[in-house]
Amino acid sequence: MKSIVRLLVLLAMIAQSYAKVSKQPAGTVDGKPVYLYTLEDGKITVRILNYGGIVQSLEAPDRSGNPTDIVLGFDTLDGYVSSGNKPYMGAIIGRYANRIAGGTFQLNGQTFHVPKNDGDNALHGGIAGFNKKVWSAKEITDGVELTYISKSGEEGFPGTLTTTVRYTLKGNDLRIEYSATTDADTVLNLTNHSYCNLKGQGNGDILGHEMKIYAHRYTPVNANLIPTGELAPVAGTPFDFLKPTVIGARIDADNEQLKLARGYDQNWVLDAGGRKVELAAEAYDPTTGRVLQVLTDQPGVQFYTGNFLDGTITGKGGKVYNHRFAFCLETQHFPDSPNRPKFPSTELRPGQTFHSMTIYRFSTR
């Protein structure tokens, strides 16, 4: 009987499939080697740079089974390095994703200053955030593990922060698992900033995509794109995506919030509340049949419609990225949370471990 059980266990292990993981040199940044890691499972292929933790490409099949790269980006490492910060294509964002008003926050009665790089705001971690760093990397089962140690004072943030991001591909799921520890009290907000177009990168705008967001509320912003502190209902507004709605249907409506952001670029307050991994949003392209579901245990998601893409960027395969040629679904805590005590806390203290999971799930219909 025991021999039969051992045989069954062995057969199960043999039958279990794993993503194929490989790497190749991509160049150097500041003398540090950068590699391109390729994750393959079935018809899903993801390529990740350890520079900025960037998702360089993501191939997913359409309803006919034909894979196409659906994320914006560059063919070479130099494209990301020379582009500067904006538009953060595919990168891990930290220490603090989104905006901090005035580049200033208080913690334990002390004031900290993050360089302003978005008008009067600090955006996505300051001038040289996590998207501009070479992360140490190692291959793991089904993926790659990236680690970066941010020293105390880097971009004005307190505490030496050790952050690990694990990208794994299993079947139709790309999982992004974040963890972090600190040696002093600090604030933290991590996300991935991939620009998606389910028709294929560079293949027109995303206004015909359908979007569903599992949120009854959002955080309105002021003229500086900083939350007012209100958690406003989406009902009766262009921000109601509780039912699948074509992105372009109301994007140019006579609405002050849309005018301020030049389209959608707001934080939605997810109904799940960040308590466990739940569906946050679902995008669908009727022309290809591709579906992207985003699941997370974060309390918010920033839905952005590529409002500042203007045709000045030439990406992969010589494709020009024009206005609203992609959307982003950035799972996160709320913008400016360090200055908003009523928002979910982004503070991390010694002895604590920050942990979060976001899943990008692909299918067709």
C-alpha positions, -999 to +999 in steps of 0.1 A: +000+000+000+028+024+009+046+017-024+014+026-043+011+058-024+047+067-031+041+059-068+011+081-069+030+110-053+058+106-077+034+106-107+017+137-094+051+154-091+060+144-126+026+156-140+030+190-123+042+215-147+063+246-140+069+277-160+101+277-180+125+304-167+155+316-185+177+347-186+200+366-209+222+397-206+205+430-213+233+454-207+246+474-177+235+504-157+261+523-136+284+493-141+258+468-127+247+439-150+211+439-161+194+407-172+162+400-190+143+371-175+118+351-196+089+332-180+069+309-202+039+288-194+016+276-222+008+306-245+017+332-219+052+347-220+065+374-197+098+391-199+112+410-168+142+432-164+160+435-130+164+471-138+133+487-122+116+453-120+102+462-154+077+440-172+093+445-206+068+424-225+037+402-219+024+380-246-012+366-242-033+348-267-065+362-284-097+342-288-081+324-318-051+314-297-027+339-313-003+355-287+005+392-289+025+415-267+000+436-247+022+460-227+039+491-238+077+495-235+110+495-253+130+469-272+162+477-254+174+485-219+186+519-231+151+528-240+141+526-204+172+543-191+172+572-215+134+579-211+139+592-176+112+586-151+080+592-170+060+573-181+073+545-158+064+518-183+062+484-166+082+493-136+080+486-098+071+519-081+084+528-046+090+538-020+058+556-024+036+550-054+014+579-065+015+614-051+026+630-018+013+666-015+041+692-014+067+664-013+063+665+025+049+643+052+052+639+090+061+608+109+065+606+147+064+644+148+093+647+124+089+663+089+104+645+059+109+659+024+107+639-009+120+657-040+092+673-060+090+659-095+053+665-104+046+702-099+044+707-062+041+670-055+064+641-051+054+614-076+062+576-076+091+578-051+108+610-061+135+617-087+152+583-085+126+558-072+127+521-074+120+522-111+155+535-117+174+509-096+192+477-105+177+450-083+195+419-073+178+389-089+176+351-087+156+325-105+130+307-085+103+281-093+080+296-119+097+330-119+122+355-106+128+371-072+141+407-071+155+424-040+165+460-035+179+477-003+170+513-001+192+531+024+178+555+050+175+590+036+172+578+000+149+603-018+142+617+017+125+586+032+135+574+067+147+539+075+167+514+055+141+494+036+146+459+022+121+451-005+115+418-023+093+414-053+086+379-067+072+376-102+058+341-109+038+327-139+015+298-133-009+290-161-028+321-169-018+340-138+011+364-134+016+369-097+034+399-082+042+393-045+056+422-026+073+421+009+094+446+028+110+452+062+126+483+077+150+492+105+132+524+114+096+538+110+088+547+074+060+549+049+056+525+019+034+521-011+044+497-038+028+490-072+035+479-108+030+505-135+024+484-166+006+501-195-018+476-211-035+475-245-054+442-250-054+448-288-016+447-287+009+473-277+008+503-301-023+490-319-046+520-314-063+535-284-081+516-256-113+537-257-133+507-270-122+484-242-148+476-216-138+482-179-153+470-147-140+482-113-153+466-081-156+499-062-186+519-050-164+549-040-134+568-053-111+596-039-118+629-057-087+652-062-080+689-061-064+710-088-030+695-078-044+659-083-041+654-045-071+636-028-094+660-010-100+633+017-135+626+006-145+590-003-172+599-028-198+575-043-194+566-080-231+564-085-244+589-110-208+599-121-185+589-150-165+569-124-192+542-121-177+511-135-196+487-114-211+473-146-188+467-176-186+501-194-167+512-225-138+533-214-145+560-240-182+563-233-178+591-207-141+599-206-146+634-222-178+642-201-183+677-187-169+666-153-144+687-133-125+656-121-120+643-156-109+677-168-083+680-140-068+646-149-074+649-187-093+616-185-093+589-159-064+591-134-081+585-101-079+561-072-109+538-067-117+526-031-121+488-036-151+472-020-129+443-007-111+468+015-077+452+012-086+424+036-078+395+012-070+389-025-102+397-044-111+409-079-104+446-082-110+452-119-117+435-152-108+447-187-121+433-220-113+440-256-142+429-279-120+429-310-096+403-298-115+387-270-088+392-245-098+396-208-075+409-180-086+404-145-067+421-117-069+407-082-053+423-051-053+426-014-046+463-016-074+488-006-072+509-038-065+508-075-055+537-097-071+535-131-052+556-156-059+560-193-026+571-208-038+607-209-002+621-211+009+598-240+012+623-269+030+605-297+065+616-287+075+581-275+084+554-300+082+520-284+087+484-293+088+475-329+088+512-339+052+517-326+043+552-317+024+556-285-003+582-290-029+596-267-048+570-246-031+541-263-030+521-230-045+519-196-030+512-162-045+494-132-021+502-103-030+483-072-021+505-042-028+523-010-044+557-015-024+587-028-011+611-001-020+586+027+009+598+049-009+632+051-044+617+055-047+599+088-083+587+079-069+568+049-056+532+054-021+535+070+010+532+049+033+532+079+058+503+083+077+498+116+107+476+126+096+441+134+067+443+109+067+427+075+048+443+047+033+417+024+009+420-006-002+401-036-015+413-070-025+388-097-029+396-134-052+368-148-056+363-186-084+347-205-106+351-236-142+352-245 
